[in-house]
Amino acid sequence: MTRAPAQKITAWNDVWDSIANFQLPALLGWQDVAQRYRRSKVGAFWLTINMGVLIGALGLVFGTIFNSPMSEFLPFICVGLIVWGYYSQLVNEACTCFISSSDTMLQLPIPFFTYVLRTWWRNSIILAHNLVIFPIVLLIFGKFVNLYAFLAILGFLLASLNILWMMIVLAILCTRYRDLTQIIQNVMQVCLYLTPVMWEPSRLPDGTKSMLMLNLNPFYHLLSVVRDPLLGNPGTLITWCVVVAMAVVGWTLALVFLNRYRSRITYWL
């Protein structure tokens, strides 16, 4: 009697199984945060305090340099730094996502996307802590969000979809090519200055070059779909279209990539 061959696990099966059992990466991500601040009374809010000090310092400096009203500039840079820090941390940690979990990956048959979701959830918890700063800044200046703020939820979901497919690709590439991690970190540092995080897009001179500088920067669109609604602006149609198109194309690429190299990941660890 011959045994039927085992069914090959595809990239789609890997992703779907990870989402269906989301309680596992959620638990692991929560434990990562809890373990990091196990003996601290303030806990993850130390990151919030650090972020608040950074926002206040950079807001004062760049607001003075650009001669911008603090009531407008401080909420702008507040959301920008919080969301950018979230994106940047996810991209950087994606590079070592599989490598840091090599012991578990070599022993347990857990879907690979689970480790990506673990990283995403851990940083999302930290993002939730940091977002406490934004309403405080608004209250200081007597400002309030409007109904467009609900679009920020949709923007966050679309941005997360895009960041997740980037994380899959980077996790695989950086597991195979370890030096790529340093390159990605340097690229993200450069992107910080190319993306309107600490400077307003309206400060750019009118012209085709300025528009290309913004519209060809994917992180500008990922930042705008979250920041603009929170600041009372629905955002531009081109930004929403770019983010949706990036998600469709990116996930297609990521699934093909994961399907092709999934069987080799454990050999690269």
Secondary structure as GFF3:
##gff-version 3
##sequence-region A 1 269
A	DSSP	alpha_helix	11	20	.	.	.	ID=ss1
A	DSSP	alpha_helix	23	36	.	.	.	ID=ss2
A	DSSP	alpha_helix	45	65	.	.	.	ID=ss3
A	DSSP	alpha_helix	70	94	.	.	.	ID=ss4
A	DSSP	three_ten_helix	99	101	.	.	.	ID=ss5
A	DSSP	alpha_helix	102	107	.	.	.	ID=ss6
A	DSSP	alpha_helix	112	130	.	.	.	ID=ss7
A	DSSP	alpha_helix	133	140	.	.	.	ID=ss8
A	DSSP	three_ten_helix	147	150	.	.	.	ID=ss9
A	DSSP	alpha_helix	151	176	.	.	.	ID=ss10
A	DSSP	alpha_helix	180	194	.	.	.	ID=ss11
A	DSSP	three_ten_helix	201	203	.	.	.	ID=ss12
A	DSSP	alpha_helix	208	215	.	.	.	ID=ss13
A	DSSP	alpha_helix	218	230	.	.	.	ID=ss14
A	DSSP	alpha_helix	237	261	.	.	.	ID=ss15
A	DSSP	three_ten_helix	262	264	.	.	.	ID=ss16
A	DSSP	alpha_helix	265	268	.	.	.	ID=ss17
###
